[in-house]
Amino acid sequence: MDRLGSFATLSAITTFFLLLSTAPCQAQLSPSFYDTTCPNALSTIRTSIRQAVSRERRMAASLIRLHFHDCFVQGCDASILLDETPTIQSEKTAFPNVNSARGYEVVEAAKREVERVCPGVVSCADILTLAARDASVAVGGPSWSVKLGRRDSTTASRSLANSDLPGPSSSLDALISGFGNKGLSARDMVALSGAHTIGQAQCFLFRDRIYSNGTDIDAGFAGTRRRQCPQNSGDANLAPLDLVTPNSFDNNYFKNLMQRRGLLQSDQVLFSGGSTDSIVSEYSRTPQTFASDFANAMIKMGEIELLTGQNGIIRRVCSAIN
């Protein structure tokens, strides 16, 4: 081969490896990521999550919320699962999570089962992402394909959890902007809010709303909620976010909003004369559209700021760094 041919071959090889090294991280995600390294991972996780939800139906909502609270802080890296240490300020103690976020032990149990069949292979971040999907299915909600290959963080951020997670009294503008900062549209935000078709909230989170005598709350609904949420006590008393079918994943949440029966202020602002009214109305009429949009929004949320490739680690226990 002449010198020119050798040079051309060398250039082609160099270009090929350069393309490999600069391929985007997202390309490393794949639904089949564990097919050869841990072929039983997904079925093992699914069984574990189904058992947890069958023991306590509310756990489905808790797992979806845990995944959401993870992804909104440093991305979907399982940082929310890390316990406090001298060098880690745990997100578990951030205001939106303390005495509120649940399901840590369910994710840990799923991780233990997976570690038995293939130790050191499957990340806690992937387990939590799959748990949210499997929890949705367990209560009659949509399913979706989860791309896998996330890795776990070695850090957490209590301060970001306090600043980046939406609160129960967030305004519509704050919700649109907060979700927008994570690459999610207003439509994604409304669809994801529909997770409140299941689960419960503590009295102190909606007390101001039910005693406000506001025009944006149905008086009969407020009266019913006051019975279990006194004005000066019972902070931890629970009420269903969807008073019609609190344990089933459906579109009644949106129908409730149209009747001014959203439990949290941040629920009702989605239907209060603002830019998202039409989306709420659409989802109330067409449950299939809601289910499809919810699944697509969960896929987008599950791919926020990921650690992949050589970044991050695979934790052996989800609550601690190896």
NORBELPE-V927681 format. One record per backbone hydrogen bond with DSSP energy under -1.0 kcal/mol. NH is the residue of the N-H (numbers start at 1). CO is the residue of the C=O. E is the energy in kcal/mol with one decimal. If there is no record, write none. Layout:
BEGIN
NH/CO/E  NH/CO/E
END
This chain:
BEGIN
6/2/-2.4  7/3/-2.4  8/4/-2.4  9/5/-2.3  10/6/-2.6  11/7/-2.5  12/8/-2.2  13/9/-2.3  14/10/-2.6  15/11/-2.8  16/12/-2.3  17/13/-2.2  18/14/-2.2  19/15/-2.5  20/16/-2.0  21/17/-2.3  22/18/-1.5  27/24/-1.2  28/25/-2.3  29/26/-1.8  30/148/-2.4  33/30/-1.8  35/32/-1.9  38/34/-2.8  41/38/-2.2  44/40/-2.3  45/41/-2.5  46/42/-2.5  47/43/-2.2  48/44/-1.9  49/45/-2.5  50/46/-2.7  51/47/-2.1  52/48/-1.8  53/49/-2.5  54/50/-2.4  55/51/-1.6  56/52/-1.7  59/56/-1.9  60/57/-1.6  62/58/-1.7  63/59/-2.4  64/60/-1.9  65/61/-2.3  66/62/-2.2  67/63/-2.0  68/64/-2.1  69/65/-2.9  70/66/-1.5  71/67/-2.7  72/68/-1.8  73/70/-1.6  76/304/-2.0  77/75/-2.0  81/78/-1.3  82/79/-1.3  83/319/-2.8  85/88/-1.9  90/88/-1.0  94/91/-1.6  97/94/-1.6  98/94/-2.8  100/97/-2.1  101/97/-2.5  107/103/-2.0  108/104/-2.3  109/105/-2.0  110/106/-2.1  111/107/-2.4  112/108/-2.3  113/109/-2.0  114/110/-2.2  115/111/-2.8  116/112/-1.4  117/113/-1.1  118/114/-2.8  121/118/-1.1  127/123/-1.9  128/124/-2.6  129/125/-1.8  130/126/-2.7  131/127/-2.5  132/128/-1.8  133/129/-1.5  134/130/-3.0  135/131/-2.3  136/132/-1.9  137/133/-2.0  138/134/-1.9  140/137/-1.8  141/136/-3.1  148/30/-1.6  151/307/-2.2  152/313/-3.4  153/77/-2.4  161/157/-1.9  162/158/-2.1  163/159/-1.5  164/160/-3.3  165/161/-1.0  170/167/-1.6  175/171/-2.2  176/172/-2.7  177/173/-2.5  178/174/-2.7  179/175/-2.5  180/176/-2.0  181/177/-2.0  182/179/-1.2  183/180/-1.9  184/179/-2.4  189/185/-2.4  190/186/-2.3  191/187/-2.5  192/188/-3.0  193/189/-2.2  195/192/-2.0  196/193/-2.3  197/194/-1.6  198/195/-1.7  201/239/-2.5  203/237/-2.2  204/235/-2.1  205/202/-2.0  206/203/-1.4  207/203/-1.5  210/206/-2.0  211/207/-1.5  212/209/-1.1  218/260/-2.5  222/218/-2.5  223/219/-2.3  224/220/-2.1  225/221/-2.2  226/222/-2.0  237/234/-2.0  239/201/-1.8  241/199/-2.3  248/245/-1.5  249/139/-2.4  255/251/-1.2  256/252/-2.8  257/253/-1.7  258/254/-1.7  260/257/-1.7  261/256/-2.8  266/168/-2.2  268/264/-2.1  269/265/-2.0  270/267/-1.7  271/268/-2.1  277/274/-1.4  280/276/-2.1  281/277/-2.5  282/278/-2.1  283/279/-2.7  284/280/-2.0  285/281/-1.2  286/282/-2.4  290/286/-1.7  291/287/-2.6  292/288/-2.4  293/289/-2.7  294/290/-3.0  295/291/-2.1  296/292/-2.2  297/293/-2.5  298/294/-2.4  299/295/-1.9  300/296/-2.1  301/297/-2.8  302/298/-2.3  303/300/-1.5  304/301/-1.5  311/308/-2.3  313/152/-2.5  320/317/-1.4
END
